[in-house]
Amino acid sequence: MRVTAVLTVRNEGAFLLEWLAHHRACGITDFLVFSNDCDDGTDAMLDRLAAMGWLTHLRNDGPHDGGPQWAALKQADRHPLVREADWLLPIDVDEFVNIHVGDRTVTALLGALPEATAIPLTWRLFGNAGVVSYEDRPITETFTFAAPAVLHWPWRAALFKTLYRNDGTYAKLGVHRPRSPKTDRLAAQRWFDGAGRPLSDTFLTKRIFSDFGRDNHTLVQLNHYPLGAMESFLLKCDRGRAVHEDTGLDVGYWVERNFNQDEDASILRLNSAEIRRALHSDLVLGPLHRAAVQWRRDRFLTLMKQESWRSIFGKLLMTPASRAISRAEAELVWQHGKT
């Protein structure tokens, strides 16, 4: 069985090897990776990984109409790794698949849901946990405090990425879900959530977030680490967003994602340390990784010479962890969107 992950990266060299090691251990067989306008050597790392047979790397330098990720997905639609895959998963480098059944691999998940043609992997947001300084240690070990399994707001906390069977029903990849369905094939589609429940037909064509007020993570969740250390968040703001190239990030983005109520280290039960060590020990990759780490430290110091960036950093230091609001409080928001 071939499971292809499609990834777009910019200046993520410091985190790349951990992400790849985890997802190889998780059962991803093929990686189609696009790099765009990298300054930290991520593209050189991907070239080396491609030479080692680890992945396929394509450059996707801008400018891009609609953002670099959409430009990459349009290229990916035509690529053999996508066309020949049995299952597909577009995913980001700050997202880690966390399977809770069997040996914690994609094979085990599909074995638990044999009728599924698609499984939305709902985010579980992992907060900053008060970490100020960036350190060169695994993200999954550093950030182990997350949002509660059941959240009532914000709606973005229930976004998902879709693992789906490449059976020809959907013609195009999408950021959160497959697109351009062939209507005559939809009747055969069976979507199940991360708790193993069958989903309504609305998920076959439009939904990009899971139902609120439910634990959607019993069988699988997508650990989402959107913030990282405060120093790293400044670099994320500096880089911009992959979906919309000209859209910046701000403290509001931070507040909507900085949940730290529950400790969840379940992802560490899938051991990828040996794969990670092998990648770091490569005579080319090891130095490139260390150079990417140093680039992050240098870039932070460069940003902090400007008042605007010091202001954002100060706001992060002043902002407490976000509070999960009750259903009754969420209703105060929802009611104004009801027709």
C-alpha positions as CSV (number, residue, x, y, z in Angstrom):
1,M,0.0,0.0,0.0
2,R,1.4,3.4,-1.0
3,V,0.5,6.3,1.2
4,T,1.7,9.7,-0.1
5,A,2.0,12.8,1.9
6,V,2.2,16.2,0.1
7,L,4.1,18.9,2.0
8,T,5.0,22.5,1.3
9,V,7.8,24.1,3.3
10,R,9.7,27.4,3.6
11,N,12.5,27.9,6.1
12,E,11.6,24.8,8.1
13,G,15.0,23.0,8.0
14,A,15.3,22.9,11.8
15,F,12.1,20.9,12.1
16,L,12.2,18.8,8.9
17,L,14.0,15.7,10.0
18,E,11.8,15.1,13.1
19,W,8.7,15.5,10.9
20,L,10.0,13.1,8.3
21,A,11.2,10.5,10.8
22,H,7.8,10.5,12.6
23,H,5.8,10.1,9.5
24,R,8.0,7.3,8.1
25,A,7.5,5.5,11.4
26,C,3.8,6.2,11.1
27,G,3.6,4.4,7.8
28,I,3.8,7.2,5.2
29,T,5.6,5.5,2.3
30,D,6.1,8.5,-0.1
31,F,6.7,12.2,0.4
32,L,6.2,14.8,-2.3
33,V,7.7,18.0,-0.9
34,F,7.7,21.5,-2.4
35,S,10.0,24.2,-1.2
36,N,9.6,27.9,-1.9
37,D,12.0,30.7,-1.5
38,C,14.1,29.2,1.3
39,D,16.7,31.1,3.1
40,D,17.7,28.6,5.7
41,G,18.9,25.7,3.5
42,T,15.7,23.7,3.7
43,D,15.8,23.2,-0.1
44,A,19.4,21.9,0.2
45,M,18.3,19.4,2.8
46,L,15.5,18.2,0.6
47,D,17.9,17.8,-2.3
48,R,20.0,15.6,-0.1
49,L,17.0,13.6,1.1
50,A,15.9,13.1,-2.5
51,A,19.4,11.9,-3.4
52,M,19.1,9.4,-0.6
53,G,15.8,8.1,-2.0
54,W,13.8,9.5,1.0
55,L,11.4,11.7,-0.9
56,T,10.7,13.7,-4.1
57,H,11.6,17.4,-4.0
58,L,10.3,20.1,-6.3
59,R,11.1,23.8,-6.1
60,N,8.1,26.1,-6.0
61,D,9.6,29.5,-5.8
62,G,7.3,32.5,-6.0
63,P,5.6,34.7,-6.8
64,H,2.4,32.7,-6.6
65,D,-1.2,33.6,-7.4
66,G,-3.3,32.6,-4.4
67,G,-0.3,31.5,-2.2
68,P,2.5,29.0,-2.5
69,Q,0.6,26.1,-1.0
70,W,-2.1,26.3,-3.7
71,A,0.5,26.6,-6.4
72,A,2.2,23.4,-5.1
73,L,-1.0,21.5,-4.9
74,K,-1.8,22.3,-8.5
75,Q,1.5,20.8,-9.5
76,A,1.0,17.8,-7.2
77,D,-2.3,17.0,-8.9
78,R,-0.3,15.9,-12.0
79,H,2.6,14.2,-10.3
80,P,3.1,10.4,-10.5
81,L,3.5,10.1,-6.7
82,V,0.0,11.5,-6.4
83,R,-1.6,9.7,-9.3
84,E,-0.1,6.3,-8.3
85,A,-0.8,6.5,-4.6
86,D,-3.4,4.3,-2.8
87,W,-4.0,7.0,-0.1
88,L,-3.2,10.7,-0.1
89,L,-2.7,13.2,2.7
90,P,-1.8,16.9,2.1
91,I,-0.3,18.0,5.4
92,D,1.9,20.8,6.9
93,V,5.2,20.5,8.8
94,D,3.7,21.7,12.1
95,E,1.1,18.8,11.9
96,F,1.9,15.3,13.2
97,V,-0.4,12.3,12.6
98,N,-1.1,10.6,16.0
99,I,-2.8,7.3,15.7
100,H,-4.2,5.6,18.8
101,V,-4.9,2.0,17.6
102,G,-2.7,-1.0,17.0
103,D,0.9,-0.3,16.3
104,R,0.0,3.4,15.7
105,T,0.5,3.3,11.9
106,V,-1.7,4.2,9.0
107,T,-2.2,0.5,8.3
108,A,-3.6,0.0,11.8
109,L,-5.9,2.9,11.4
110,L,-7.3,1.7,8.1
111,G,-7.6,-1.8,9.6
112,A,-9.8,-0.3,12.3
113,L,-12.0,1.5,9.7
114,P,-12.1,-1.0,6.8
115,E,-15.1,0.7,5.1
116,A,-13.6,4.2,5.1
117,T,-12.7,6.0,1.9
118,A,-11.8,9.1,3.8
119,I,-10.9,10.0,7.4
120,P,-10.8,13.7,8.5
121,L,-7.8,14.0,10.9
122,T,-9.1,16.6,13.3
123,W,-6.6,19.0,14.8
124,R,-5.7,18.9,18.5
125,L,-4.1,22.3,19.1
126,F,-0.9,22.2,21.2
127,G,-0.1,25.4,22.9
128,N,3.1,27.3,23.7
129,A,3.3,26.2,27.3
130,G,5.2,29.4,28.2
131,V,8.3,28.4,26.2
132,V,10.1,31.6,25.3
133,S,13.4,30.5,23.7
134,Y,13.8,28.3,20.7
135,E,15.8,25.2,21.3
136,D,17.0,22.4,19.0
137,R,14.9,19.7,20.4
138,P,12.0,17.7,19.1
139,I,8.7,19.6,18.9
140,T,6.7,16.6,20.0
141,E,8.8,16.3,23.2
142,T,8.9,20.0,23.9
143,F,5.2,20.8,23.6
144,T,3.0,18.3,25.4
145,F,0.1,20.5,26.6
146,A,-2.9,20.8,24.4
147,A,-6.5,22.0,24.1
148,P,-9.2,19.9,25.7
149,A,-10.4,17.0,23.6
150,V,-13.8,18.8,23.3
151,L,-13.8,22.5,22.4
152,H,-16.7,24.8,21.7
153,W,-14.8,27.7,20.1
154,P,-13.0,28.8,18.0
155,W,-14.2,26.9,15.0
156,R,-10.6,26.8,13.6
157,A,-9.7,24.4,16.4
158,A,-11.9,21.8,14.7
159,L,-10.3,22.0,11.3
160,F,-9.0,18.8,9.8
161,K,-6.7,17.4,7.1
162,T,-8.1,14.5,5.1
163,L,-6.5,11.1,4.6
164,Y,-8.4,9.7,1.6
165,R,-8.4,6.8,-0.8
166,N,-7.1,7.8,-4.2
167,D,-9.9,5.9,-6.1
168,G,-10.6,8.6,-8.7
169,T,-13.6,10.2,-6.9
170,Y,-11.8,13.5,-6.3
171,A,-9.8,15.1,-9.1
172,K,-7.8,17.6,-7.1
173,L,-5.9,18.0,-3.9
174,G,-7.0,20.6,-1.4
175,V,-5.5,22.1,1.7
176,H,-8.0,20.6,4.1
177,R,-10.1,18.2,1.9
178,P,-10.0,16.7,-1.6
179,R,-11.8,18.8,-4.3
180,S,-13.6,18.5,-7.6
181,P,-15.6,15.4,-6.9
182,K,-17.1,13.3,-9.6
183,T,-20.8,13.3,-8.6
184,D,-21.5,9.9,-10.0
185,R,-19.0,8.3,-7.6
186,L,-20.0,10.0,-4.4
187,A,-22.5,7.4,-3.4
188,A,-19.7,4.9,-2.8
189,Q,-17.8,7.3,-0.5
190,R,-17.7,6.5,3.2
191,W,-16.3,9.2,5.5
192,F,-15.6,8.4,9.1
193,D,-14.3,10.8,11.8
194,G,-11.4,10.3,14.1
195,A,-13.6,8.5,16.6
196,G,-14.8,6.0,14.0
197,R,-18.3,7.5,13.5
198,P,-19.8,7.6,10.1
199,L,-20.1,11.2,8.8
200,S,-23.0,12.9,7.0
201,D,-23.0,13.5,3.2
202,T,-22.1,17.1,3.8
203,F,-18.5,16.0,4.4
204,L,-18.4,14.4,0.9
205,T,-18.3,17.8,-0.8
206,K,-17.9,20.8,1.5
207,R,-16.9,20.5,5.1
208,I,-13.5,21.5,6.4
209,F,-14.0,21.3,10.1
210,S,-15.4,18.6,12.4
211,D,-18.5,18.8,14.6
212,F,-18.1,20.9,17.8
213,G,-18.8,19.5,21.2
214,R,-17.5,16.0,20.4
215,D,-14.3,14.1,21.0
216,N,-13.1,13.5,17.4
217,H,-9.7,12.0,18.4
218,T,-10.4,8.5,19.8
219,L,-8.8,6.6,17.0
220,V,-6.6,9.3,15.5
221,Q,-5.8,13.0,15.9
222,L,-3.7,15.5,14.1
223,N,-1.3,17.1,16.6
224,H,-1.0,20.7,15.5
225,Y,1.8,22.8,16.8
226,P,1.1,26.2,15.3
227,L,3.0,28.3,17.8
228,G,6.2,26.8,19.1
229,A,8.5,28.9,21.2
230,M,7.8,32.6,21.3
231,E,11.0,33.2,19.3
232,S,9.9,30.7,16.7
233,F,6.5,32.4,16.4
234,L,8.1,35.6,15.4
235,L,9.9,33.8,12.5
236,K,6.5,32.3,11.5
237,C,5.0,35.8,11.4
238,D,8.0,36.9,9.3
239,R,7.6,34.1,6.9
240,G,3.9,34.6,6.3
241,R,1.2,32.0,5.7
242,A,1.5,29.3,3.1
243,V,-2.2,29.5,2.0
244,H,-2.3,33.2,1.5
245,E,1.1,34.6,0.8
246,D,0.3,38.2,1.6
247,T,-1.6,37.5,4.9
248,G,0.4,38.1,8.1
249,L,0.0,36.5,11.5
250,D,-0.6,38.4,14.7
251,V,-1.3,38.1,18.4
252,G,-4.9,37.2,17.6
253,Y,-3.7,34.1,15.8
254,W,-1.7,33.2,18.9
255,V,-4.7,33.6,21.2
256,E,-6.9,31.4,19.1
257,R,-4.4,28.5,19.4
258,N,-2.6,28.8,22.7
259,F,-4.5,26.2,24.7
260,N,-2.5,24.3,27.4
261,Q,-5.2,22.7,29.6
262,D,-4.5,19.0,29.0
263,E,-1.2,17.1,29.0
264,D,-1.0,14.8,26.0
265,A,2.2,12.9,25.3
266,S,0.5,10.0,23.5
267,I,2.4,10.8,20.2
268,L,5.7,9.7,21.9
269,R,4.4,6.1,22.0
270,L,5.4,5.9,18.4
271,N,9.1,5.7,18.6
272,S,10.9,7.4,15.7
273,A,14.1,8.2,17.5
274,E,16.2,5.7,15.6
275,I,15.1,7.0,12.2
276,R,15.8,10.5,13.4
277,R,19.3,9.7,14.6
278,A,20.1,8.0,11.2
279,L,19.1,11.2,9.4
280,H,21.1,13.4,11.7
281,S,24.1,11.2,11.4
282,D,24.3,11.7,7.6
283,L,27.4,13.7,6.7
284,V,25.5,16.1,4.6
285,L,22.2,16.4,6.4
286,G,23.7,16.8,9.9
287,P,25.6,20.0,9.1
288,L,22.6,21.3,7.0
289,H,20.3,20.8,10.0
290,R,22.7,22.6,12.3
291,A,23.0,25.5,9.8
292,A,19.2,25.8,9.7
293,V,19.1,25.9,13.5
294,Q,21.7,28.7,13.5
295,W,19.8,30.6,10.8
296,R,16.7,30.6,13.1
297,R,18.7,32.1,15.9
298,D,20.3,34.7,13.7
299,R,17.1,35.7,12.1
300,F,15.4,36.2,15.5
301,L,18.2,38.6,16.5
302,T,17.8,40.5,13.2
303,L,14.1,40.9,13.7
304,M,14.5,42.1,17.2
305,K,16.5,45.1,16.0
306,Q,13.2,46.5,14.8
307,E,10.6,48.1,17.1
308,S,7.7,46.5,15.4
309,W,9.0,43.0,16.1
310,R,10.0,43.8,19.6
311,S,6.5,45.0,20.2
312,I,5.0,41.6,19.0
313,F,7.5,39.7,21.2
314,G,6.6,41.8,24.2
315,K,2.9,41.2,23.6
316,L,3.5,37.4,23.5
317,L,5.3,37.7,26.9
318,M,2.3,39.5,28.3
319,T,-0.4,37.3,26.9
320,P,-1.5,34.5,29.2
321,A,-2.5,31.0,27.9
322,S,-5.9,30.9,26.3
323,R,-9.0,29.8,28.2
324,A,-11.3,27.2,26.7
325,I,-14.8,28.7,26.9
326,S,-17.9,26.9,27.9
327,R,-20.7,25.9,25.5
328,A,-22.9,28.6,27.0
329,E,-20.2,31.2,26.3
330,A,-19.7,29.8,22.8
331,E,-23.4,30.2,22.2
332,L,-23.0,34.0,22.6
333,V,-20.8,33.8,19.5
334,W,-22.8,31.3,17.5
335,Q,-26.2,32.9,17.9
336,H,-25.2,35.9,15.8
337,G,-24.3,33.6,12.9
338,K,-27.6,31.7,12.8
339,T,-30.1,32.5,10.2
